[in-house]
Amino acid sequence: MTSSAVLFILMGLGISFFPQETGRIFGTASQYGMDLLIMKMVGALLFGFGVINFMARRSPIGGIYGRSIVMGNLMMTLIIGAQFLKFVFRQDAVAGQVWIIGILFILFSLGFIKLFFTSPVEE
């Protein structure tokens, strides 16, 4: 949970406070208007998930505990990872950062699947 919290918080802050620069990295069409607004909203959503994960990092997660947090994270990471990989396979030339982000989100979704189906370990 801590690693996903750190990643989501950093990505969320980066996208929220530097949407034009982030947009240039990923090649968004417009630097103004709706593209910029959507980038800021995505950044805020990632930041929110990061804060939730950070606050839940010491709670028992797995099985029936923290099921809603795990399921929310699983759906977000699985859908984002699948969309990144779909984008990669439909484009002729894709930058390396798109591959890396897609693979990171898929790896996090696999981790959340594991958390969802395992019980927390008692200390």
C-alpha positions in Angstrom: 0.0 0.0 0.0 2.8 2.4 0.8 4.5 2.0 -2.6 1.2 2.6 -4.5 0.5 5.6 -2.2 3.9 7.2 -3.0 3.5 6.6 -6.7 -0.1 7.9 -6.9 0.7 10.9 -4.8 3.8 11.9 -6.9 1.9 11.3 -10.2 -1.1 13.1 -9.0 0.9 16.2 -7.8 2.9 16.2 -11.0 -0.1 16.0 -13.3 -2.1 18.5 -11.2 0.6 21.2 -10.8 2.3 20.7 -14.2 -0.4 19.6 -16.6 1.0 21.4 -19.6 4.5 19.9 -19.1 3.0 16.4 -18.5 0.8 16.9 -21.6 3.9 17.6 -23.7 5.6 14.4 -22.5 2.6 12.4 -23.6 1.7 14.4 -26.6 -1.7 15.7 -25.9 -3.2 17.7 -28.7 -4.1 20.9 -26.8 -2.4 22.7 -24.1 -5.5 24.7 -23.2 -9.2 23.9 -22.8 -10.7 20.5 -22.0 -7.5 18.5 -22.3 -5.9 20.6 -19.6 -9.0 20.3 -17.4 -9.1 16.5 -17.8 -5.4 16.3 -17.0 -5.9 18.2 -13.7 -8.9 16.0 -12.8 -6.9 12.8 -13.4 -4.1 14.3 -11.2 -6.5 15.0 -8.5 -8.0 11.5 -8.7 -4.6 9.9 -8.5 -3.6 12.1 -5.6 -6.8 11.2 -3.8 -6.2 7.5 -4.2 -2.6 8.0 -3.0 -3.8 9.7 0.2 -6.4 6.9 0.8 -3.7 4.3 0.4 -1.3 6.2 2.6 -3.8 6.5 5.4 -4.7 2.8 5.1 -1.1 1.5 5.0 -1.0 0.2 8.5 -4.6 -1.2 8.5 -5.1 -4.9 8.0 -5.7 -5.3 4.3 -6.8 -8.5 2.6 -9.7 -10.9 2.7 -12.7 -9.0 4.2 -10.5 -6.3 5.7 -10.2 -3.1 3.6 -12.1 -4.8 0.8 -13.5 -1.5 -0.5 -10.0 0.1 -0.6 -8.5 -2.9 -2.3 -11.3 -3.1 -4.9 -11.2 0.6 -5.7 -7.5 0.4 -6.2 -7.8 -2.8 -8.2 -10.4 -1.3 -10.6 -8.4 1.9 -11.1 -5.1 0.3 -11.7 -6.5 -2.5 -13.9 -8.5 -0.1 -16.1 -5.7 2.5 -16.4 -3.1 -0.2 -17.1 -5.3 -1.9 -19.7 -6.0 1.5 -21.4 -2.2 2.3 -21.5 -1.4 -1.1 -23.0 -4.3 -0.9 -25.5 -2.9 2.5 -26.6 0.6 1.0 -26.9 -0.5 -1.9 -29.1 -2.6 0.4 -31.4 0.1 2.9 -32.1 3.0 2.6 -34.5 5.6 4.4 -32.4 5.2 4.8 -28.6 7.5 6.5 -26.2 9.1 4.4 -23.5 7.4 6.3 -20.6 4.0 5.0 -21.9 5.2 1.4 -21.7 6.6 1.9 -18.2 3.4 3.5 -16.8 1.3 0.8 -18.4 3.4 -2.0 -16.9 3.5 -0.3 -13.5 -0.2 -0.1 -13.3 -0.6 -3.7 -14.4 1.9 -4.8 -11.8 0.0 -2.8 -9.1 -3.3 -4.4 -10.2 -1.8 -7.9 -9.9 -0.7 -6.9 -6.3 -4.2 -5.7 -5.5 -5.6 -9.0 -6.9 -3.3 -10.8 -4.5 -4.4 -8.6 -1.6 -8.0 -9.2 -2.4 -7.8 -13.0 -2.3 -5.4 -13.4 0.7 -6.0 -12.9 4.4 -3.9 -10.4 6.3 -1.1 -11.9 8.4 -1.4 -11.5 12.1 1.7 -10.2 13.9 
